[in-house]
Amino acid sequence: RRMNSPLEHGRALLARARDDAFVVRRLMHDAATPGWVLGFHAQQAVEKALKAALTAAGLAYPRTHNLVMLAELLRPRCALPPDADDFGQLVPFGVVLRYEDVLADASPPTDPAWLDAIVARTIDWAEQRMNEENI
């Protein structure tokens, strides 16, 4: 189903970002959870939050999982998320670790508490952007 407005689209993206954040928060204390799973859902939450903010700003975005690129698209329009300088650490979780035949020890190290915090701060930031843009 197609979104009818930027408001609908932005809210849907934030709802999905919150779903990914839920997975991170729910599984972060389970030692059996693979690090790439937490990293993937953290990356997805941040990506969707950034795309919600881009939508709120009326900016088009490409089909990409590159969080650094998405954040840079926002630079001329608003202050970047508080953790923008760290987004590069999440980028590998977007595609490579899901689809490539990667050895388990090739996954970037993950600190579950850091992942949870970066996700929460970025979603909060995106919600503020949406409110400021009145969508």
Beta strands, then each sheet from edge to edge (+ up, - down):
end
